Amino acid sequence: MPAPGQRSTRRWYPALLVLSPTLLLTAWATVEPALFSALRRDPEALAAGQLWRLLSPVLVQADALQPGGWWRTLAVWLLVAAALVAGERAFGAGRTLGLYALGALVGHAVGERWQPYGSGCSVAGCAVLGALALRLLQRAPVPQLKLGALIVLALGAVGTLWRDIHGPPLLLGALAGWWLARPTHASPELQRTQP
């Protein structure tokens, strides 16, 4: 517990834990492209038994390998970090990391069919975003926040229909967020805020 007047860095743990390896491996892949090929989505390699390709694409950001792509990569990492920090506050670090892993698995599993040979952590962040959107929809005191959450969830549904790999993790993250918000699964912080 921090002393009065000091801020806790605990809320940054999930973001630092998952984005640090992604940052390092993405930087490494820019000088060693074979690393990207070993980690990206690859339907043929997956069919040949390389099951790690269901999760490993979250460890390298494909945009960074394109000319000028570091700006897009930085934007994605900042948005994912913001979702992770907010998720830690709402659900706790362990549950937030679980949501992130769920998003990575679901997003890259559908990506093997819908958008093969890519990679990135945005799909993992979408599961956390989906859980946060559902929480806002259920509990936000301001109607505009509820509307924003509803729009995010609607975008997840539309994305799924359009075969965008971000849609399924967002929707499953919302479902997982609903499950976590149930009184029997809620974190102590959530239980204190229950009516």
C-alpha positions as CSV (number, residue, x, y, z in Angstrom):
1,M,0.0,0.0,0.0
2,P,1.5,3.4,-1.0
3,A,2.0,6.0,1.7
4,P,-0.6,8.9,1.7
5,G,0.1,11.2,-1.3
6,Q,1.9,8.5,-3.3
7,R,0.4,6.8,-6.3
8,S,0.4,3.1,-6.7
9,T,2.1,1.6,-9.7
10,R,0.2,-1.6,-9.3
11,R,-2.3,-0.7,-11.9
12,W,0.4,-0.7,-14.6
13,Y,1.5,-4.3,-13.8
14,P,-0.8,-6.1,-16.4
15,A,0.2,-3.5,-19.1
16,L,3.9,-3.9,-18.3
17,L,3.7,-7.6,-18.1
18,V,2.2,-8.2,-21.5
19,L,3.4,-5.3,-23.5
20,S,7.1,-5.5,-22.5
21,P,7.7,-8.8,-24.3
22,T,5.7,-7.6,-27.3
23,L,7.9,-4.4,-27.5
24,L,11.1,-6.4,-27.2
25,L,10.1,-9.1,-29.7
26,T,8.7,-6.5,-32.2
27,A,12.0,-4.5,-32.0
28,W,13.9,-7.8,-32.5
29,A,11.7,-8.8,-35.5
30,T,12.5,-5.5,-37.3
31,V,16.1,-6.6,-37.6
32,E,15.5,-10.4,-37.7
33,P,12.4,-10.9,-40.0
34,A,12.6,-14.7,-39.4
35,L,11.3,-14.1,-35.9
36,F,8.2,-12.5,-37.2
37,S,7.6,-15.5,-39.5
38,A,8.1,-17.8,-36.5
39,L,5.5,-16.0,-34.4
40,R,2.8,-14.7,-36.8
41,R,-0.4,-16.4,-37.8
42,D,0.2,-19.2,-40.3
43,P,-2.6,-21.6,-41.1
44,E,-0.3,-24.2,-42.7
45,A,2.1,-24.2,-39.8
46,L,-0.8,-24.4,-37.4
47,A,-2.2,-27.4,-39.3
48,A,1.2,-29.0,-39.1
49,G,1.0,-28.9,-35.3
50,Q,2.6,-25.6,-34.4
51,L,-0.2,-24.9,-31.8
52,W,1.7,-21.9,-30.3
53,R,0.6,-19.9,-33.3
54,L,-2.8,-19.5,-31.6
55,L,-1.1,-17.2,-29.0
56,S,2.4,-16.3,-30.3
57,P,1.1,-13.6,-32.8
58,V,0.3,-11.4,-29.8
59,L,4.0,-11.1,-29.2
60,V,4.9,-9.2,-32.3
61,Q,3.2,-6.2,-33.9
62,A,3.1,-6.6,-37.7
63,D,2.6,-2.8,-38.3
64,A,6.1,-2.1,-37.0
65,L,7.6,-4.0,-39.9
66,Q,6.0,-1.7,-42.5
67,P,7.5,1.6,-43.5
68,G,6.2,4.3,-41.1
69,G,4.4,1.6,-39.1
70,W,5.9,2.4,-35.8
71,W,3.4,5.3,-35.3
72,R,0.5,2.8,-35.8
73,T,2.3,0.4,-33.5
74,L,2.7,3.0,-30.8
75,A,-1.0,4.0,-31.1
76,V,-2.1,0.4,-30.7
77,W,0.2,-0.2,-27.7
78,L,-1.0,3.0,-26.0
79,L,-4.7,2.0,-26.5
80,V,-4.1,-1.5,-25.3
81,A,-2.1,-0.2,-22.2
82,A,-5.1,2.1,-21.4
83,A,-7.5,-0.8,-21.6
84,L,-5.2,-3.0,-19.4
85,V,-4.9,-0.2,-16.7
86,A,-8.7,0.3,-16.7
87,G,-9.2,-3.4,-16.7
88,E,-6.9,-3.9,-13.7
89,R,-8.9,-1.2,-11.8
90,A,-12.2,-2.8,-12.7
91,F,-11.4,-6.6,-12.5
92,G,-8.0,-7.0,-10.8
93,A,-4.7,-7.9,-12.4
94,G,-5.3,-11.7,-12.7
95,R,-8.7,-11.4,-14.3
96,T,-7.5,-8.7,-16.7
97,L,-4.6,-10.9,-17.8
98,G,-7.1,-13.7,-18.3
99,L,-9.2,-11.4,-20.5
100,Y,-6.1,-10.4,-22.5
101,A,-5.2,-14.1,-23.0
102,L,-8.8,-14.9,-24.1
103,G,-8.7,-12.1,-26.6
104,A,-5.4,-13.3,-28.0
105,L,-6.6,-16.8,-28.4
106,V,-9.9,-16.0,-29.9
107,G,-8.7,-13.2,-32.1
108,H,-5.7,-15.1,-33.5
109,A,-7.8,-18.3,-33.9
110,V,-10.3,-16.6,-36.2
111,G,-7.4,-14.7,-37.7
112,E,-5.9,-17.9,-38.9
113,R,-8.9,-18.2,-41.3
114,W,-10.0,-14.6,-41.8
115,Q,-6.7,-12.7,-41.9
116,P,-3.8,-15.2,-42.1
117,Y,-0.1,-14.2,-41.8
118,G,-0.6,-11.3,-39.5
119,S,0.0,-10.6,-35.8
120,G,-0.5,-8.0,-33.1
121,C,-1.9,-7.4,-29.6
122,S,-5.0,-5.3,-30.5
123,V,-7.2,-8.4,-30.5
124,A,-6.1,-9.2,-27.0
125,G,-6.9,-5.7,-25.9
126,C,-10.3,-6.0,-27.5
127,A,-11.4,-8.6,-25.0
128,V,-10.5,-6.3,-22.1
129,L,-12.3,-3.5,-23.9
130,G,-15.4,-5.6,-24.3
131,A,-15.5,-6.5,-20.6
132,L,-15.1,-2.8,-19.7
133,A,-17.8,-1.8,-22.2
134,L,-20.2,-4.2,-20.6
135,R,-19.3,-3.0,-17.1
136,L,-20.0,0.6,-18.2
137,L,-23.3,-0.4,-19.8
138,Q,-24.4,-2.0,-16.5
139,R,-23.1,0.6,-14.1
140,A,-22.2,3.9,-15.6
141,P,-24.0,6.8,-13.9
142,V,-23.9,9.0,-17.0
143,P,-26.1,8.1,-20.0
144,Q,-23.4,9.2,-22.5
145,L,-21.0,6.5,-21.1
146,K,-23.7,3.9,-21.5
147,L,-24.2,5.0,-25.1
148,G,-20.5,4.8,-25.8
149,A,-20.3,1.3,-24.3
150,L,-23.3,0.2,-26.4
151,I,-21.6,1.6,-29.5
152,V,-18.4,-0.3,-28.7
153,L,-20.4,-3.5,-28.3
154,A,-22.3,-2.9,-31.5
155,L,-19.0,-2.4,-33.3
156,G,-17.9,-5.8,-32.0
157,A,-21.0,-7.4,-33.5
158,V,-20.6,-5.6,-36.9
159,G,-16.9,-6.4,-36.9
160,T,-17.8,-10.1,-36.4
161,L,-20.3,-10.0,-39.2
162,W,-17.7,-8.4,-41.5
163,R,-15.1,-11.0,-40.5
164,D,-12.8,-8.5,-38.7
165,I,-10.7,-10.4,-36.2
166,H,-11.4,-7.7,-33.5
167,G,-15.1,-8.4,-33.3
168,P,-15.1,-11.9,-31.7
169,P,-12.7,-11.1,-28.9
170,L,-14.6,-7.9,-28.1
171,L,-17.9,-9.8,-27.8
172,L,-16.4,-12.7,-25.9
173,G,-14.6,-10.3,-23.6
174,A,-18.0,-8.7,-22.9
175,L,-19.5,-12.1,-22.1
176,A,-16.5,-12.8,-19.8
177,G,-16.9,-9.4,-18.2
178,W,-20.6,-10.2,-17.5
179,W,-19.5,-13.5,-15.9
180,L,-16.8,-11.8,-13.8
181,A,-19.2,-9.1,-12.6
182,R,-21.5,-11.7,-11.1
183,P,-21.4,-11.5,-7.3
184,T,-19.8,-15.0,-7.0
185,H,-17.0,-14.1,-9.3
186,A,-16.6,-10.4,-8.7
187,S,-13.3,-9.0,-7.3
188,P,-13.4,-7.4,-3.9
189,E,-13.4,-4.0,-5.5
190,L,-16.5,-4.9,-7.6
191,Q,-18.2,-6.5,-4.6
192,R,-17.9,-3.3,-2.6
193,T,-19.5,-1.3,-5.5
194,Q,-22.4,-3.7,-5.8
195,P,-25.8,-2.2,-4.9
